[in-house]
Structures are given as structure tokens and as C-alpha cells.
Amino acid sequence: ADQINAFVDENKPWEIAKDPEREAELQKVCSVTLEAFRLLTLYLKPVLPTVAADVEDFLSIPPMGWNDVKTTLSSANPIKPYKHLMTRVEAPQIEALLAANL
């Protein structure tokens, strides 16, 4: 996940999107990022099944299994409009939960 975050930060698709001449580059950056997101979701599916199901719905793909690691996203499955999938949990929140339950 850190490498993908670095990739996005280095490529700055929000900046590329401002230049119509760079549409192909924007397509590549977004495609790589979405594919990495799909793979990370697949790896996390056993521990975050509800989030994974929401991502599968967002990407318009059938429920993923381990064999889908080699299946890439396709333009045949249009991505749905953005919706917030989860809220980041910060370290102080985790510490408070642990303290409350010890």
C-alpha cells in the first residue's frame, strides 16, 4: 500500500488531469492505481470481507477469489461513481479502544 501511495504521489494524477494533452498518461496512472487497489482488496478480503464486497461492487466485478489474482480489470466492467468506502483509523483511536477493553 505504501508503494502505491508513493506511486500516486509521484505521478500526481490530479495535476495530469488538468492537461488534455496528457490523457493517455492519466489513463495509465489511474489504471495502475485501480489495479493495485483491486489486488490489495483481494489480499485483505479474508480479514475485511465487507469492505472487499463494497470494493467489488464499486469496481463492478464479481466476488474475487485467489484465482483472480491474475485477472485484471476490464473496460467491460465500468467503475461506479466514487463513494466513501471506509474511514481511516488513527493510532490514538486504536489505543483508546485497547485501553477501554483491557
Buried (B, 14 or more C-beta within 10 A) or exposed (E): EEEBEEBBEEBEBEEBBEEEEBEEBBEBBBEBBBBBBBBBBBEBBEEBEEBBBBBBEBBEBEEBEEEBEEEEBEEEEEEEEEEEEEEEEEEEEEEEEEEEEE
